Amino acid sequence: MNRVIKDTGSKYPIIQAPMGWIARSQLASAVCEAGGMGIIETSSGEIDNCKKEIQIMSELTDKPFGVNLPLLFLKDDSMVKFCVEAGVRFVTTSAGDPTKYIKVLKDAGITVYHAVPSLEGSIKAANAGVDGLVVEGTEGGGFKSPVEVGLLVLIQSIKQNLDLPIIAAGGIVDGAGMAAVFAAGAEGIQMGTRFVSSA
Ligand SMILES: Cc1cc2nc3c(=O)[nH]c(=O)nc-3n(C[C@H](O)[C@H](O)[C@H](O)COP(=O)(O)O)c2cc1C
């Protein structure tokens, strides 16, 4: 079975990217209902609002959803603790070193994928014990690494070095883009910009 489907529990290996203020319950639950994996953002830093958004998800959908923990932007461990207590099953970490919270998340039985922009970052994440990678090419929107590596090159170089499941992100907007990254070795896709521009 496709490892991303197994890890997310969603019908399709299509992940809606976490995006500050945008990736809240309205968008995320609609994506979950359509068979993808909706992710709630926490990068806005609006901790109380984000906690409410996570709680509301179970009223809006009975499908699995996830939460993003952007490590550099977390002031303390309160969001991490909240995810554990709220029974969140899938987390993506990004913008930082996953080592910091991997143990507490894994001990709670949460599946953790870490977002990486480079082969070096992916090796560090693998050593930290993550379950999978969100591989973000320079084509992507949002907060980006200054090291610019194209998505197809990045996926293939990581595939040659690691056997972790890969969710590809950056510039994917349709089935052709999805097929291209699957051909390169990805098992799932994450789209941000495309979901910003959807009703
Ligand atoms: C407006 C915006 C905000 C974003 N905020 C986050 C974030 O909070 N955390 C994160 O891990 N990625 C964030 N990203 C990056 C996305 O997760 C994703 O990797 C990227 O959007 C993929 O490229 P695409 O926009 O071409 O689909 C953001 C992207 C956009 C466009």
Ligand as a Chemical Component Dictionary entry (heavy atoms), coordinates in Angstrom:
data_LIG
# 
_chem_comp.id                   LIG 
_chem_comp.type                 NON-POLYMER 
_chem_comp.pdbx_formal_charge   0 
_chem_comp.three_letter_code    LIG 
# 
loop_
_chem_comp_atom.comp_id 
_chem_comp_atom.atom_id 
_chem_comp_atom.alt_atom_id 
_chem_comp_atom.type_symbol 
_chem_comp_atom.charge 
_chem_comp_atom.model_Cartn_x 
_chem_comp_atom.model_Cartn_y 
_chem_comp_atom.model_Cartn_z 
_chem_comp_atom.pdbx_ordinal 
LIG C1  C1  C 0 0.528 31.530 2.166  1  
LIG C2  C2  C 0 1.357 30.329 2.547  2  
LIG C3  C3  C 0 1.610 30.065 3.884  3  
LIG C4  C4  C 0 2.355 28.940 4.264  4  
LIG N1  N1  N 0 2.518 28.662 5.599  5  
LIG C5  C5  C 0 3.146 27.502 5.968  6  
LIG C6  C6  C 0 3.208 27.098 7.335  7  
LIG O1  O1  O 0 2.687 27.760 8.227  8  
LIG N2  N2  N 0 3.846 25.940 7.633  9  
LIG C7  C7  C 0 4.425 25.153 6.664  10 
LIG O2  O2  O 0 4.984 24.101 6.989  11 
LIG N3  N3  N 0 4.372 25.508 5.368  12 
LIG C8  C8  C 0 3.747 26.653 4.999  13 
LIG N4  N4  N 0 3.672 26.987 3.655  14 
LIG C9  C9  C 0 4.312 26.105 2.644  15 
LIG C10 C10 C 0 3.329 25.016 2.265  16 
LIG O3  O3  O 0 3.240 24.078 3.318  17 
LIG C11 C11 C 0 3.701 24.236 0.984  18 
LIG O4  O4  O 0 4.885 23.539 1.165  19 
LIG C12 C12 C 0 3.806 25.088 -0.253 20 
LIG O5  O5  O 0 2.711 25.969 -0.322 21 
LIG C13 C13 C 0 3.842 24.207 -1.485 22 
LIG O6  O6  O 0 3.956 24.980 -2.638 23 
LIG P1  P1  P 0 2.707 25.508 -3.511 24 
LIG O7  O7  O 0 2.233 26.740 -2.796 25 
LIG O8  O8  O 0 3.318 25.805 -4.824 26 
LIG O9  O9  O 0 1.684 24.421 -3.546 27 
LIG C14 C14 C 0 2.915 28.094 3.267  28 
LIG C15 C15 C 0 2.646 28.379 1.910  29 
LIG C16 C16 C 0 1.887 29.463 1.548  30 
LIG C17 C17 C 0 1.611 29.693 0.086  31 
# 
loop_
_chem_comp_bond.comp_id 
_chem_comp_bond.atom_id_1 
_chem_comp_bond.atom_id_2 
_chem_comp_bond.value_order 
_chem_comp_bond.pdbx_ordinal 
LIG C1  C2  SING 1  
LIG C2  C3  SING 2  
LIG C2  C16 DOUB 3  
LIG C3  C4  DOUB 4  
LIG C4  N1  SING 5  
LIG C4  C14 SING 6  
LIG N1  C5  DOUB 7  
LIG C5  C6  SING 8  
LIG C5  C8  SING 9  
LIG C6  O1  DOUB 10 
LIG C6  N2  SING 11 
LIG N2  C7  SING 12 
LIG C7  O2  DOUB 13 
LIG C7  N3  SING 14 
LIG N3  C8  DOUB 15 
LIG C8  N4  SING 16 
LIG N4  C9  SING 17 
LIG N4  C14 SING 18 
LIG C9  C10 SING 19 
LIG C10 O3  SING 20 
LIG C10 C11 SING 21 
LIG C11 O4  SING 22 
LIG C11 C12 SING 23 
LIG C12 O5  SING 24 
LIG C12 C13 SING 25 
LIG C13 O6  SING 26 
LIG O6  P1  SING 27 
LIG P1  O7  DOUB 28 
LIG P1  O8  SING 29 
LIG P1  O9  SING 30 
LIG C14 C15 DOUB 31 
LIG C15 C16 SING 32 
LIG C16 C17 SING 33 
# 
